[in-house]
Amino acid sequence: VKGGAHIWEHWLEQRGLQSRSLVASGDFDVVVLQDHSMGAIEYPDSLIKYMRLFAELARENGAETYLYNTWAREKLPQMQSQINAVYLEAATRSGANVIPVGDAWAYASDLRPTIKLYAPDGSHPSIYGSFLTACTMVRKITGEIPASIHWSLDYKDSNGEYINLIFFDQLDTEFFRQVADQVVNDQEKEW
């Protein structure tokens, strides 16, 4: 991956990317595609075209394709419907599945307006946003979210000391699990 890369840069293997070659290798059961966070707004036709090309390539090589439907910027939540429409069009044209991450973020924010899903830049995810994204992806791809999710992650450093990298309150963990499950369930009922 490359920060700020567009889907066409992956397809054309620009900036040292080897995404198309990797998908063509056939070493994957699942391929998850995402364009630049503003790709659906700034270059919707390009997103649709290259998602379709990647999905066809993945299918030819035995992989199922999922489109990672991104979230709107924190200060522009009204853009979510436009982002969703572009990803839905891309999925329709490519025969891919959509992972409704943007909808999960919107739903979580509606239920708990003070939740901090965004990093301070208002674009990238906080640790909470990353966890909700992971829950949504796991639910969509595997069909379930484990009933018990480990909500603390410790790492043993080079001195043999444990460092707590992530800690979620168990209630937050259950909240994110339920949000992801509800959003994917709702999506599956609609489609």
Backbone as ProteinMPNN parsed JSONL, in Angstrom:
{"seq_chain_A": "VKGGAHIWEHWLEQRGLQSRSLVASGDFDVVVLQDHSMGAIEYPDSLIKYMRLFAELARENGAETYLYNTWAREKLPQMQSQINAVYLEAATRSGANVIPVGDAWAYASDLRPTIKLYAPDGSHPSIYGSFLTACTMVRKITGEIPASIHWSLDYKDSNGEYINLIFFDQLDTEFFRQVADQVVNDQEKEW", "coords_chain_A": {"N_chain_A": [[0.847, -1.191, 0.0], [0.305, 2.313, -0.44], [0.289, 5.438, 1.014], [-2.363, 7.689, 0.356], [-2.793, 6.785, -2.23], [-4.41, 6.279, -5.369], [-6.913, 4.151, -6.848], [-6.389, 3.641, -9.536], [-3.639, 3.981, -9.646], [-2.779, 1.735, -8.362], [-3.697, -0.215, -10.183], [-2.247, 0.467, -12.501], [0.228, 0.097, -11.55], [1.879, 2.101, -10.478], [4.142, 4.288, -8.69], [5.676, 2.347, -7.458], [3.947, 0.351, -6.7], [2.553, -2.955, -6.657], [0.128, -4.126, -7.006], [-1.723, -5.13, -8.989], [-0.217, -7.225, -10.125], [0.079, -8.826, -7.86], [-2.6, -9.604, -7.302], [-3.089, -10.981, -9.671], [-1.471, -13.167, -9.268], [-2.904, -15.133, -8.027], [-2.904, -15.987, -5.422], [-4.791, -15.503, -3.457], [-7.832, -15.707, -1.575], [-9.639, -13.805, -1.003], [-10.014, -10.477, -2.048], [-9.655, -7.214, -1.096], [-10.699, -4.048, -1.955], [-9.983, -0.586, -2.043], [-10.363, 2.796, -2.783], [-8.587, 5.938, -2.848], [-9.427, 8.038, -0.097], [-11.001, 10.218, -0.885], [-11.637, 9.541, -3.429], [-14.132, 8.573, -4.397], [-15.601, 10.887, -4.434], [-14.098, 12.771, -5.898], [-13.185, 11.449, -8.254], [-15.218, 9.631, -9.429], [-15.922, 8.062, -11.748], [-13.509, 6.911, -12.479], [-12.93, 5.393, -10.194], [-15.007, 3.494, -10.33], [-14.424, 2.226, -12.809], [-11.781, 1.097, -12.402], [-12.142, -0.472, -10.135], [-13.857, -2.389, -11.198], [-12.159, -3.578, -13.116], [-10.174, -4.672, -11.423], [-11.804, -6.429, -9.922], [-12.65, -8.242, -11.888], [-10.165, -9.351, -12.584], [-9.459, -10.503, -10.134], [-11.519, -12.403, -9.82], [-11.002, -14.044, -12.072], [-8.755, -15.234, -11.103], [-9.543, -16.734, -8.981], [-10.436, -15.42, -6.65], [-12.626, -13.775, -4.332], [-14.169, -10.604, -4.427], [-14.218, -7.685, -2.433], [-15.447, -4.471, -1.766], [-14.238, -1.811, -0.038], [-16.089, 0.352, 1.398], [-15.671, 3.555, 2.063], [-15.652, 6.1, 4.694], [-17.201, 9.325, 5.243], [-15.626, 12.54, 5.506], [-15.034, 14.004, 8.721], [-16.122, 16.599, 9.122], [-17.834, 16.756, 7.005], [-20.234, 15.083, 6.868], [-22.457, 14.79, 5.247], [-21.582, 13.906, 2.806], [-21.554, 11.173, 2.801], [-23.668, 9.735, 1.595], [-23.198, 10.164, -1.134], [-20.683, 8.978, -1.472], [-21.38, 6.336, -0.819], [-23.15, 5.782, -2.951], [-21.444, 5.744, -5.178], [-19.715, 3.592, -4.551], [-21.625, 1.552, -4.483], [-22.47, 1.54, -7.154], [-20.052, 0.782, -8.33], [-19.811, -1.794, -7.236], [-22.065, -3.035, -8.328], [-21.466, -2.986, -11.062], [-19.203, -4.546, -11.099], [-19.703, -6.936, -9.847], [-18.957, -7.295, -7.252], [-18.756, -7.459, -3.617], [-19.9, -5.191, -1.095], [-18.371, -3.673, 1.634], [-19.788, -2.134, 4.259], [-18.431, 0.144, 5.626], [-18.45, 2.975, 5.865], [-21.185, 3.429, 6.429], [-21.336, 2.127, 8.877], [-19.735, 3.783, 10.457], [-21.279, 6.129, 10.332], [-23.663, 5.296, 11.56], [-22.746, 4.554, 14.122], [-21.907, 7.068, 14.991], [-24.351, 8.414, 15.008], [-25.678, 7.04, 17.055], [-23.982, 7.457, 19.222], [-22.993, 10.413, 19.572], [-20.713, 11.64, 20.67], [-18.609, 9.963, 20.329], [-15.286, 9.201, 19.42], [-14.324, 8.635, 16.484], [-12.621, 9.55, 14.586], [-9.242, 10.561, 13.805], [-7.305, 13.392, 14.95], [-7.101, 14.903, 12.547], [-9.514, 14.756, 11.248], [-10.028, 13.105, 9.145], [-8.61, 10.604, 8.92], [-8.734, 7.404, 10.69], [-9.314, 7.098, 14.236], [-8.16, 5.053, 16.952], [-10.494, 3.892, 17.783], [-12.116, 4.195, 15.512], [-10.676, 2.579, 13.773], [-11.025, 0.093, 14.998], [-13.819, -0.258, 14.821], [-14.026, -0.343, 12.043], [-12.567, -2.692, 11.524], [-14.225, -4.58, 12.825], [-16.512, -4.377, 11.22], [-15.532, -5.213, 8.746], [-14.728, -7.868, 9.32], [-17.201, -8.977, 10.017], [-18.639, -8.716, 7.589], [-17.078, -10.167, 5.714], [-16.658, -12.736, 6.857], [-19.124, -13.427, 7.812], [-19.827, -13.407, 10.425], [-19.281, -12.073, 13.743], [-16.976, -12.686, 16.231], [-18.301, -13.762, 19.364], [-16.969, -13.07, 21.624], [-14.674, -10.656, 21.828], [-11.308, -9.892, 22.027], [-10.323, -7.276, 23.992], [-8.087, -5.969, 24.756], [-4.73, -5.353, 23.994], [-1.572, -6.455, 24.365], [1.978, -6.029, 24.189], [5.138, -7.485, 24.116], [8.093, -5.951, 24.773], [11.541, -5.357, 23.651], [12.963, -5.449, 26.006], [11.676, -7.238, 27.507], [9.481, -6.326, 28.811], [6.003, -5.719, 29.221], [3.879, -3.859, 27.142], [0.987, -2.003, 26.96], [-0.83, -1.808, 24.143], [-3.369, -1.384, 23.075], [-6.429, -0.666, 24.554], [-9.708, -1.255, 25.206], [-12.715, -0.362, 26.689], [-14.919, -2.824, 27.862], [-17.613, -2.429, 27.323], [-17.516, -0.587, 25.21], [-16.343, -2.211, 23.281], [-18.356, -4.129, 22.886], [-20.345, -2.414, 21.929], [-19.242, -1.566, 19.417], [-19.144, -4.012, 18.131], [-21.875, -4.677, 17.995], [-22.832, -2.535, 16.428], [-21.485, -2.967, 13.96], [-22.538, -5.493, 13.297], [-25.292, -4.892, 13.075], [-25.341, -2.972, 10.97], [-24.307, -4.42, 8.781], [-26.208, -6.478, 8.691], [-28.503, -4.933, 8.056], [-27.73, -3.968, 5.528], [-27.604, -6.361, 4.068], [-30.283, -7.126, 4.088], [-31.429, -5.121, 2.538], [-30.311, -5.586, 0.029]], "CA_chain_A": [[0.0, 0.0, 0.0], [0.941, 3.63, -0.419], [-0.618, 6.459, 1.501], [-2.885, 8.617, -0.627], [-2.823, 6.211, -3.582], [-5.692, 6.065, -6.031], [-7.062, 2.787, -7.352], [-5.731, 3.515, -10.848], [-2.197, 3.831, -9.418], [-2.594, 0.309, -8.068], [-3.875, -0.967, -11.427], [-1.142, 0.781, -13.418], [1.435, -0.229, -10.783], [2.687, 3.306, -10.328], [4.69, 4.562, -7.353], [6.247, 1.116, -6.904], [2.895, -0.58, -6.303], [2.5, -4.198, -7.425], [-1.192, -4.676, -6.668], [-2.287, -5.94, -10.079], [0.578, -8.464, -10.21], [-0.243, -9.654, -6.697], [-3.919, -10.203, -7.52], [-2.946, -11.927, -10.777], [-0.74, -14.356, -8.817], [-3.865, -16.151, -7.629], [-2.618, -16.449, -4.063], [-5.755, -14.932, -2.52], [-9.234, -16.11, -1.585], [-10.39, -12.561, -0.887], [-9.311, -9.243, -2.381], [-10.389, -6.04, -0.614], [-10.284, -2.873, -2.709], [-10.392, 0.729, -1.565], [-9.729, 3.914, -3.46], [-8.245, 7.085, -2.0], [-10.622, 8.384, 0.67], [-11.831, 11.175, -1.622], [-11.783, 9.048, -4.792], [-15.54, 8.486, -4.789], [-16.091, 12.252, -4.614], [-13.32, 13.495, -6.91], [-13.001, 10.679, -9.49], [-16.111, 8.465, -9.341], [-15.857, 7.193, -12.928], [-12.255, 6.168, -12.395], [-13.103, 4.386, -9.145], [-15.875, 2.428, -10.863], [-13.691, 1.504, -13.862], [-10.662, 0.281, -11.919], [-12.676, -1.505, -9.239], [-14.361, -3.443, -12.079], [-11.004, -4.296, -13.676], [-9.588, -5.496, -10.362], [-12.733, -7.507, -9.566], [-12.556, -9.24, -12.958], [-8.879, -10.022, -12.434], [-9.535, -11.334, -8.93], [-12.407, -13.529, -10.131], [-10.251, -14.925, -12.983], [-7.707, -15.907, -10.338], [-10.137, -17.497, -7.889], [-10.681, -14.644, -5.425], [-13.848, -13.006, -4.184], [-13.804, -9.202, -4.256], [-14.975, -6.827, -1.526], [-15.124, -3.056, -1.871], [-14.192, -1.156, 1.271], [-16.843, 1.596, 1.27], [-15.069, 4.447, 3.051], [-16.474, 7.043, 5.455], [-17.079, 10.744, 4.911], [-14.808, 13.337, 6.421], [-15.762, 14.344, 9.942], [-16.865, 17.85, 8.964], [-18.674, 16.667, 5.805], [-20.978, 13.816, 6.919], [-23.441, 14.735, 4.163], [-20.966, 13.256, 1.646], [-21.624, 9.712, 2.905], [-24.59, 9.161, 0.605], [-22.537, 10.201, -2.441], [-19.648, 7.939, -1.424], [-22.08, 5.05, -0.888], [-23.701, 5.595, -4.294], [-20.35, 5.391, -6.09], [-19.286, 2.228, -4.243], [-22.689, 0.652, -4.9], [-22.368, 1.443, -8.613], [-18.854, -0.029, -8.609], [-20.126, -3.183, -6.887], [-23.033, -3.518, -9.306], [-20.79, -3.203, -12.351], [-18.098, -5.502, -10.985], [-20.111, -8.171, -9.187], [-18.247, -7.377, -5.973], [-19.474, -7.197, -2.377], [-19.553, -3.924, -0.455], [-18.23, -3.662, 3.087], [-20.37, -0.829, 4.561], [-17.7, 0.81, 6.711], [-18.965, 4.335, 6.015], [-22.468, 3.361, 7.121], [-21.073, 1.762, 10.27], [-19.278, 5.009, 11.121], [-22.417, 7.051, 10.45], [-24.588, 4.728, 12.545], [-22.113, 4.703, 15.441], [-21.939, 8.505, 15.334], [-25.739, 8.756, 15.339], [-26.007, 6.457, 18.357], [-23.116, 8.07, 20.247], [-22.392, 11.574, 18.898], [-19.426, 12.056, 21.248], [-17.575, 8.953, 20.083], [-14.156, 9.732, 18.652], [-13.92, 7.692, 15.438], [-11.619, 10.196, 13.731], [-8.003, 11.14, 14.325], [-7.468, 14.851, 14.992], [-7.18, 15.541, 11.223], [-10.884, 14.687, 10.761], [-10.079, 12.255, 7.958], [-8.122, 9.259, 9.229], [-9.403, 6.822, 11.851], [-8.712, 6.94, 15.56], [-8.109, 3.633, 17.297], [-11.889, 3.447, 17.814], [-12.544, 4.072, 14.119], [-10.019, 1.387, 13.221], [-11.655, -1.097, 15.579], [-15.136, -0.392, 14.199], [-13.766, -0.768, 10.67], [-12.187, -4.11, 11.571], [-15.425, -5.363, 13.152], [-17.387, -4.37, 10.052], [-14.903, -6.049, 7.718], [-14.808, -9.272, 9.744], [-18.605, -9.397, 9.921], [-19.05, -8.839, 6.182], [-16.321, -11.199, 4.994], [-16.81, -14.072, 7.442], [-20.524, -13.685, 8.139], [-20.07, -13.317, 11.874], [-18.271, -11.44, 14.597], [-16.861, -13.526, 17.43], [-19.08, -13.289, 20.513], [-16.025, -12.489, 22.576], [-13.544, -10.022, 21.155], [-10.284, -9.47, 22.978], [-10.366, -5.823, 23.979], [-6.82, -5.432, 25.221], [-3.623, -5.924, 23.242], [-0.284, -6.182, 24.989], [3.139, -6.371, 23.376], [6.347, -7.647, 24.92], [9.161, -5.22, 24.096], [12.862, -5.991, 23.619], [13.448, -5.575, 27.384], [10.854, -8.226, 28.188], [8.384, -5.669, 29.519], [4.765, -5.644, 28.456], [3.337, -2.534, 26.86], [-0.394, -2.095, 26.518], [-0.995, -1.058, 22.905], [-4.769, -1.045, 22.89], [-7.351, -1.071, 25.607], [-11.074, -0.781, 25.048], [-13.697, -0.736, 27.69], [-15.695, -3.94, 27.337], [-18.869, -1.891, 26.797], [-17.203, -0.043, 23.887], [-16.119, -3.349, 22.4], [-19.666, -4.674, 22.547], [-21.012, -1.408, 21.105], [-18.72, -1.652, 18.056], [-19.563, -5.315, 17.617], [-23.301, -4.591, 17.669], [-22.987, -1.607, 15.308], [-21.056, -3.664, 12.739], [-23.503, -6.546, 13.012], [-26.552, -4.274, 12.637], [-25.179, -2.333, 9.659], [-24.185, -5.466, 7.755], [-27.532, -7.1, 8.584], [-29.376, -4.012, 7.318], [-27.284, -3.963, 4.131], [-27.969, -7.635, 3.447], [-31.74, -7.113, 3.904], [-31.728, -4.179, 1.446], [-29.799, -6.079, -1.251]], "C_chain_A": [[0.882, 1.24, 0.0], [-0.098, 4.617, 0.081], [-1.056, 7.379, 0.388], [-2.969, 8.084, -2.039], [-4.252, 6.072, -4.086], [-5.71, 4.654, -6.607], [-6.376, 2.611, -8.705], [-4.219, 3.393, -10.701], [-1.871, 2.385, -9.065], [-2.688, -0.512, -9.356], [-2.698, -0.771, -12.373], [0.231, 0.52, -12.793], [2.415, 0.943, -10.766], [3.193, 3.407, -8.897], [5.227, 3.299, -6.675], [5.209, 0.103, -6.436], [2.902, -1.806, -7.201], [1.156, -4.896, -7.251], [-1.76, -5.572, -7.756], [-1.534, -7.261, -10.194], [0.265, -9.392, -9.043], [-1.592, -10.338, -6.853], [-3.833, -11.264, -8.61], [-2.219, -13.206, -10.362], [-1.67, -15.478, -8.39], [-3.67, -16.673, -6.227], [-3.646, -16.011, -3.026], [-7.134, -15.548, -2.695], [-10.13, -14.876, -1.63], [-9.478, -11.405, -1.264], [-10.201, -8.088, -1.931], [-9.813, -4.822, -1.316], [-10.823, -1.604, -2.065], [-9.655, 1.768, -2.388], [-9.293, 4.929, -2.409], [-9.519, 7.545, -1.305], [-11.539, 9.374, -0.037], [-12.073, 10.742, -3.072], [-13.224, 9.001, -5.264], [-16.138, 9.862, -5.058], [-15.41, 12.911, -5.816], [-13.24, 12.778, -8.259], [-13.912, 9.451, -9.509], [-16.028, 7.52, -10.538], [-14.602, 6.335, -12.924], [-12.353, 5.065, -11.343], [-13.902, 3.205, -9.685], [-15.127, 1.582, -11.894], [-12.63, 0.574, -13.289], [-11.086, -0.75, -10.878], [-13.178, -2.68, -10.074], [-13.211, -4.257, -12.656], [-10.348, -5.194, -12.637], [-10.49, -6.668, -10.001], [-12.705, -8.616, -10.616], [-11.263, -10.04, -12.845], [-8.895, -10.962, -11.226], [-10.371, -12.59, -9.2], [-11.708, -14.535, -11.046], [-9.201, -15.744, -12.245], [-8.229, -16.521, -9.045], [-10.426, -16.741, -6.615], [-12.028, -13.943, -5.482], [-13.452, -11.568, -3.855], [-14.782, -8.489, -3.333], [-14.501, -5.401, -1.714], [-15.293, -2.406, -0.506], [-14.779, 0.232, 1.108], [-16.426, 2.532, 2.405], [-16.092, 5.374, 3.71], [-16.237, 8.462, 4.947], [-16.142, 11.422, 5.902], [-15.669, 13.804, 7.591], [-16.633, 15.597, 9.779], [-17.793, 17.853, 7.752], [-19.5, 15.373, 5.797], [-22.009, 13.669, 5.808], [-22.876, 14.076, 2.907], [-21.113, 11.737, 1.674], [-22.543, 9.11, 1.854], [-23.976, 9.152, -0.793], [-21.446, 9.126, -2.528], [-20.301, 6.562, -1.572], [-22.593, 4.765, -2.295], [-22.621, 5.163, -5.285], [-19.88, 3.962, -5.818], [-20.356, 1.204, -4.642], [-22.668, 0.459, -6.415], [-21.167, 0.578, -9.008], [-19.124, -1.506, -8.325], [-21.072, -3.795, -7.909], [-22.343, -3.854, -10.621], [-19.721, -4.292, -12.289], [-18.499, -6.843, -10.384], [-19.424, -8.381, -7.849], [-19.21, -7.145, -4.806], [-19.028, -5.846, -1.826], [-19.46, -4.127, 1.05], [-18.662, -2.266, 3.538], [-19.714, -0.09, 5.734], [-18.231, 2.225, 6.942], [-20.294, 4.37, 6.742], [-22.29, 2.99, 8.59], [-20.612, 2.984, 11.06], [-20.442, 5.969, 11.35], [-23.385, 6.572, 11.53], [-24.02, 4.871, 13.958], [-22.161, 6.157, 15.9], [-23.348, 8.966, 15.685], [-26.107, 8.263, 16.731], [-25.235, 7.116, 19.5], [-22.368, 9.247, 19.63], [-21.033, 12.007, 19.446], [-18.3, 11.057, 20.993], [-16.507, 9.519, 19.149], [-13.664, 8.689, 17.648], [-12.776, 8.229, 14.602], [-10.363, 10.581, 14.516], [-8.19, 12.659, 14.317], [-7.577, 15.539, 13.628], [-8.58, 15.486, 10.618], [-11.062, 13.824, 9.524], [-9.731, 10.806, 8.286], [-8.794, 8.714, 10.496], [-8.594, 6.945, 13.142], [-8.618, 5.435, 15.812], [-9.527, 3.068, 17.351], [-12.432, 3.254, 16.395], [-11.94, 2.84, 13.468], [-10.669, 0.107, 13.733], [-13.035, -1.331, 14.971], [-14.994, -0.871, 12.758], [-13.44, -2.26, 10.64], [-13.395, -4.993, 11.878], [-16.345, -5.48, 11.94], [-16.827, -5.271, 8.951], [-15.013, -7.531, 8.076], [-16.232, -9.784, 9.59], [-19.019, -9.634, 8.472], [-18.355, -10.006, 5.486], [-16.574, -12.602, 5.543], [-18.257, -14.437, 7.756], [-20.834, -13.621, 9.617], [-18.956, -12.521, 12.546], [-18.178, -12.317, 15.832], [-17.619, -12.916, 18.608], [-18.191, -12.614, 21.546], [-14.829, -11.96, 21.795], [-12.567, -9.558, 22.223], [-10.134, -7.954, 22.899], [-9.12, -5.168, 24.554], [-5.706, -6.126, 24.448], [-2.317, -5.481, 23.879], [0.835, -6.673, 24.083], [4.344, -6.448, 24.296], [7.5, -6.983, 24.176], [10.502, -5.948, 24.212], [13.469, -6.151, 25.007], [12.635, -6.6, 28.173], [9.698, -7.626, 28.965], [7.165, -5.59, 28.607], [4.292, -4.197, 28.348], [1.906, -2.743, 26.385], [-0.569, -1.197, 25.307], [-2.42, -0.566, 22.705], [-5.549, -1.516, 24.108], [-8.701, -0.43, 25.323], [-11.876, -1.227, 26.25], [-14.548, -1.848, 27.079], [-17.036, -3.472, 26.765], [-18.654, -1.271, 25.411], [-17.027, -1.169, 22.877], [-17.449, -3.94, 21.953], [-20.461, -3.706, 21.674], [-20.562, -1.518, 19.648], [-19.142, -2.96, 17.384], [-21.019, -5.258, 17.166], [-23.552, -3.658, 16.486], [-22.63, -2.314, 13.999], [-22.073, -4.723, 12.342], [-24.805, -5.954, 12.464], [-26.428, -3.686, 11.239], [-25.06, -3.377, 8.553], [-25.517, -6.198, 7.588], [-28.482, -6.23, 7.764], [-29.02, -4.006, 5.83], [-27.749, -5.233, 3.419], [-29.476, -7.741, 3.214], [-32.124, -6.242, 2.708], [-31.364, -4.764, 0.091], [-30.362, -7.436, -1.511]], "O_chain_A": [[2.048, 1.201, 0.392], [-1.237, 4.621, -0.387], [-0.243, 7.807, -0.431], [-3.195, 8.857, -2.969], [-5.175, 5.786, -3.324], [-4.664, 4.042, -6.823], [-5.838, 1.541, -8.989], [-3.572, 2.766, -11.54], [-0.811, 1.874, -9.427], [-1.865, -1.395, -9.597], [-2.211, -1.728, -12.975], [1.262, 0.702, -13.439], [3.612, 0.785, -11.006], [2.725, 2.696, -8.007], [5.228, 3.206, -5.448], [5.568, -0.909, -5.833], [3.223, -1.704, -8.385], [1.069, -6.121, -7.34], [-2.234, -6.67, -7.464], [-2.156, -8.312, -10.347], [0.195, -10.609, -9.217], [-1.718, -11.529, -6.568], [-4.437, -12.33, -8.488], [-2.34, -14.228, -11.038], [-1.278, -16.644, -8.388], [-4.226, -17.714, -5.877], [-3.395, -16.135, -1.828], [-7.552, -15.869, -3.807], [-11.218, -14.891, -2.206], [-8.318, -11.355, -0.856], [-11.36, -7.995, -2.336], [-8.606, -4.584, -1.284], [-11.963, -1.556, -1.605], [-8.461, 1.629, -2.656], [-9.599, 4.785, -1.225], [-10.598, 7.445, -1.889], [-12.748, 9.362, 0.197], [-12.652, 11.496, -3.854], [-13.513, 9.352, -6.408], [-17.086, 9.983, -5.834], [-16.07, 13.533, -6.648], [-13.229, 13.433, -9.301], [-13.414, 8.328, -9.597], [-16.061, 6.302, -10.362], [-14.634, 5.17, -13.32], [-11.914, 3.938, -11.574], [-13.51, 2.051, -9.511], [-15.194, 0.353, -11.853], [-12.579, -0.604, -13.644], [-10.451, -1.797, -10.754], [-12.958, -3.836, -9.712], [-13.274, -5.486, -12.685], [-10.004, -6.34, -12.928], [-10.005, -7.781, -9.794], [-12.735, -9.797, -10.272], [-11.268, -11.262, -12.992], [-8.398, -12.086, -11.3], [-9.971, -13.7, -8.847], [-11.807, -15.743, -10.828], [-8.803, -16.816, -12.701], [-7.459, -16.796, -8.125], [-10.645, -17.366, -5.577], [-12.504, -13.566, -6.553], [-12.511, -11.338, -3.096], [-15.998, -8.658, -3.431], [-13.301, -5.144, -1.811], [-16.367, -2.454, 0.094], [-14.082, 1.174, 0.733], [-16.787, 2.32, 3.562], [-17.257, 5.411, 3.313], [-15.223, 8.759, 4.315], [-15.908, 10.919, 7.001], [-16.88, 13.976, 7.457], [-17.766, 15.629, 10.259], [-18.469, 18.85, 7.497], [-19.467, 14.637, 4.811], [-22.396, 12.552, 5.463], [-23.647, 13.72, 2.016], [-20.828, 11.074, 0.676], [-22.219, 8.071, 1.278], [-24.213, 8.219, -1.56], [-21.315, 8.449, -3.547], [-19.838, 5.727, -2.35], [-22.485, 3.639, -2.781], [-22.866, 4.309, -6.137], [-19.668, 3.197, -6.759], [-20.022, 0.107, -5.09], [-22.829, -0.659, -6.902], [-21.261, -0.253, -9.911], [-18.708, -2.372, -9.094], [-20.898, -4.946, -8.309], [-22.613, -4.895, -11.221], [-19.377, -4.888, -13.309], [-17.713, -7.79, -10.409], [-19.319, -9.509, -7.367], [-20.337, -6.689, -4.998], [-17.902, -5.413, -2.069], [-20.367, -4.688, 1.665], [-17.971, -1.294, 3.233], [-20.379, 0.254, 6.712], [-18.437, 2.631, 8.086], [-20.518, 5.241, 7.583], [-23.017, 3.488, 9.449], [-21.042, 3.197, 12.193], [-20.575, 6.551, 12.427], [-23.87, 7.376, 12.327], [-24.733, 5.263, 14.881], [-22.428, 6.435, 17.069], [-23.524, 9.814, 16.56], [-26.762, 8.969, 17.496], [-25.761, 7.306, 20.596], [-21.223, 9.094, 19.207], [-20.276, 12.678, 18.744], [-17.162, 11.287, 21.4], [-16.819, 10.235, 18.198], [-12.715, 7.953, 17.918], [-12.041, 7.462, 13.979], [-10.414, 10.88, 15.709], [-9.151, 13.154, 13.728], [-8.094, 16.654, 13.551], [-8.822, 16.104, 9.581], [-12.135, 13.815, 8.922], [-10.488, 9.891, 7.959], [-9.355, 9.478, 11.281], [-7.364, 6.902, 13.136], [-8.972, 4.64, 14.941], [-9.747, 1.906, 17.009], [-13.121, 2.273, 16.114], [-12.606, 2.14, 12.705], [-10.842, -0.851, 12.979], [-13.387, -2.464, 14.642], [-15.765, -1.718, 12.307], [-13.982, -3.001, 9.819], [-13.567, -6.042, 11.258], [-16.889, -6.55, 11.665], [-17.573, -6.005, 8.304], [-15.355, -8.352, 7.226], [-16.452, -10.889, 9.094], [-19.672, -10.631, 8.162], [-18.994, -10.752, 4.743], [-16.693, -13.555, 4.773], [-18.582, -15.61, 7.944], [-21.989, -13.768, 10.017], [-17.868, -12.329, 12.004], [-19.202, -12.658, 16.423], [-17.582, -11.704, 18.822], [-18.619, -11.699, 22.251], [-14.077, -12.72, 21.184], [-12.952, -8.914, 23.198], [-9.844, -7.418, 21.829], [-9.098, -3.964, 24.808], [-5.734, -7.343, 24.268], [-2.0, -4.293, 23.925], [0.658, -7.614, 23.309], [4.545, -5.583, 25.149], [7.849, -7.4, 23.071], [10.582, -7.025, 24.802], [14.412, -6.926, 25.169], [12.874, -6.807, 29.362], [9.008, -8.333, 29.699], [7.281, -5.419, 27.393], [4.305, -3.434, 29.313], [1.65, -3.568, 25.508], [-0.47, 0.025, 25.415], [-2.64, 0.544, 22.221], [-5.346, -2.62, 24.614], [-8.813, 0.791, 25.216], [-11.717, -2.34, 26.751], [-14.86, -1.802, 25.889], [-17.539, -4.07, 25.814], [-19.507, -1.408, 24.533], [-17.509, -1.081, 21.748], [-17.642, -4.218, 20.77], [-21.178, -4.138, 20.772], [-21.396, -1.558, 18.743], [-19.457, -2.982, 16.195], [-21.357, -5.733, 16.082], [-24.389, -3.953, 15.633], [-23.397, -2.261, 13.037], [-22.429, -4.834, 11.169], [-25.355, -6.467, 11.49], [-27.314, -3.88, 10.407], [-25.664, -3.218, 7.491], [-25.914, -6.506, 6.464], [-29.183, -6.728, 6.883], [-29.906, -4.034, 4.976], [-28.234, -5.171, 2.29], [-29.907, -8.375, 2.251], [-33.034, -6.584, 1.953], [-32.032, -4.475, -0.901], [-30.063, -8.043, -2.539]]}, "name": "protein", "num_of_chains": 1, "seq": "VKGGAHIWEHWLEQRGLQSRSLVASGDFDVVVLQDHSMGAIEYPDSLIKYMRLFAELARENGAETYLYNTWAREKLPQMQSQINAVYLEAATRSGANVIPVGDAWAYASDLRPTIKLYAPDGSHPSIYGSFLTACTMVRKITGEIPASIHWSLDYKDSNGEYINLIFFDQLDTEFFRQVADQVVNDQEKEW"}
